[in-house]
Amino acid sequence: MMYNRDLLQQKFAIFNNDLIDQMYLMSKVIEVKKGNEILRVGQYVNVIPIVLSGLVKVYTFSDDKEFLLYYIKEYESCIMSFTAGINHETSKIYAVTEENSTLLLLPSTEVIRWSRQFPEFTTFYLRFYQNRYQDIIDTLRQVVFDKLDQRVLDYLKNRIKIEGNGSIKITHKEISVDLATSREVVTRLIKKLENEHKLIFKNGRIKIF
């Protein structure tokens, strides 16, 4: 991805020119391959990422099982790392790239200053608070109230929506990790949903009807 000031101006139109200038001068862009951990529990948050391209998964662990919290899509940021960074706390979550990703890293010290100096910057993150809060509530509702086959179906619908391709290439193992269950259970449920004509699984890709 070609990163320059014009890209920031285009994608973050709500920010004024002074904030755009400071972000461009003081931030850093990195390329991260799929499957790389970018944040772990207990790590001090010195930089706060914005995803310029790709996809990042945010999760935690419960009873030694991975618990998916939410995904960070293009031109979104991680509200959990934002909170930890501005409060000088350690991370309470893990974050890993689900695709090859380009990340804009904002220094946490500057984020604190920008939050005070530029109201639109605070508004930008408040919007993510609302979205991520709803994501976590939806996940908890599914875990508590939904049957596992419905959770699998909802998970796949969400992933397809995020990727925007109409179908998704994903393994049963990946699904099982995100839903904190076994691969064998996922395989059985995928077959069940396929028999119910709710999805089709072909050549490693899943499409929802």
N, C-alpha and C positions, 0 to 999 in steps of 0.2 A: 504493500500500500504506500502511495506517495503521501507523506505527511508534511504539511506546511501550514502556515498561518491561515491561508484561505480556507483550508479544510475545517479548521476550528471555527472560523467565522461562519461557514456554511452550516455546520452541524449543530453549533451552539448559538443560534441566532438570538436567543434571549439575553446573552451576555454582552455587556458593552465593550467597546474597543480596548479600554484600559485593562479589563480583566482578560480578554483574549490575548493581548500582548504579554501579560505576565504569565499566563498559562503556557504560552508558546516558548517563552524564554526559560522558565524555571522547571518545566516538566520534562520527562524523558519518555521516549517511545521504544518498546522492546517487542521482538517477535518471539512467540512461545509456541513450541510444538504441542500437538495433541497429547494429552495424558500427563502433562507436567504440573506438579503442585506449585502454586504461586503463593499460598498462605496456609499456615497450619496453626492449630491450637497452641497457645502459649507463646507465640511469636509476637514481638512488639511490632506495631504497625507504623512504619516510617513513611510508607508511600501508600496512596489510595488509588486503585486502578479504575480507569474507564475503558471499557471494551470498544475499540475502534472497529475491529472486525473479529469474527469468530464467536465462540460461546464458552462461558465459564460456569461450572457447576459449583454450588455452595452447599456444604453438608456438614453434619456433625456425627458423633457416634453415641449410641445408646445400647448398653448391654453388649458391647463389642460388635454391634451391627451399624452399618452406615445408615444415616437418616437424612434423606434429601430435604433441603430447605427450599431452595429456589435456583433458578438459572439467571445469569446476567447476559443479556443480549447486546447487540451492537448499540453503541452510544448510551449504554446504561452503566451504572456504577454499583459497587457493593456497599450497601448501607451498613452492614455489620462492621466492615473494616473502617468505614467513615466514622462510626460511633467510637470504635476503639482508638482510632487515630487522634481524634480531637479531644478525647478524654485521657490520653496517654496511658491506655490500658493494653493488655495483651489480647490477642485474637481468641475468640471463643468458637471459631469455625475453621473448617478447611475449605480451600478453594482450589479447583483443578480445571485445566483447560479441557473441554470436550471436543474441540476442534483446534486446528492450527489458528492461533489468535494473535492479533496486534493489540497491545495494551498501552494506553497513555497513563503514566505513573505520576500522580500529583504528590509533591512533598507534603506530609501531614502538617508541618509547621506553617506552610503557606496556605493550606486548606483552612486552618484555624483563622488566619488573618483574612482570607478572602470571605469567609463566612460572616465576619464582622463588618467588612468594608463594602461588600457587594450583596445587597438583598436578593438579587436574582440568583446568585450562587446558592444561597440558603434555600430558596424556593425550588431550585433544581433537585436538591437532595431530599427536601420534604416530600416531593412527588414520589420518590423511590421508597420513602418510609411507608406511604400508603399502599403502594403496589406490593412491596415485599411482605408487609403485614398481612395483606389479603392472601398472598401466596401461602404463607405459613398457616393461616387459619384454614385454608382449603385443604392443605396437606393433613393437618390434624383431624379435620372432619372426615376425610377419606379413611384415615387409619382407624378412627374410633367407630365410624358408622357404616362404611361401605364394605361389601364383600370384596375379597381379593380379586376376583375376576373383573369387577367394576373398576377397581383401582388400577389394574393393568390396562384396561381400555382407556380410562381417563388419562393415565400417564402417557400412553402412546398418542392420544389425540393432542395433548399438550406439546409433546416433542415434535410432532408433525407441524403443528401451528408455529412453533418457534423456528423451525428450519424452513418452513414455507415451500416445501417441495411436493406436497401431496402424498408423499410416502417417506419412509425413513429406513435407512440401513442400520440395523442394530442387532446385537446378539442377545440371546436369552440370558446369558451371564450378566450383561450390562443392565438389563431390566431387573434381574433378581437383586443385584447389588443396590440399585436405587430404591427398590421397594422392600429391602431388608427381608428377603425370603430366599428360597433355594432355586437353583436353576431348573431342577426337575419339576418343581411346582409351576414355574413360569411356562415351561414347555407344555405341560398338561393344560394349563389355562389358555395358552395361545391356540392349541389344537381345539379346545372347547369353543372358543370364540370364533374360530374359523368354521367349525361345524354349524355354528349358529348364524353364519353369514354376516358376522359383524366386522370381520377383517379378512384379508388374504395375506399369506406369508409365502413369498416366492423369491428364489435367488437371493436370499438374505435380506429382502426388503419387506416391510409391512405397510399395507395400505388399509385405511379404515373406510368402511362403507357408511 
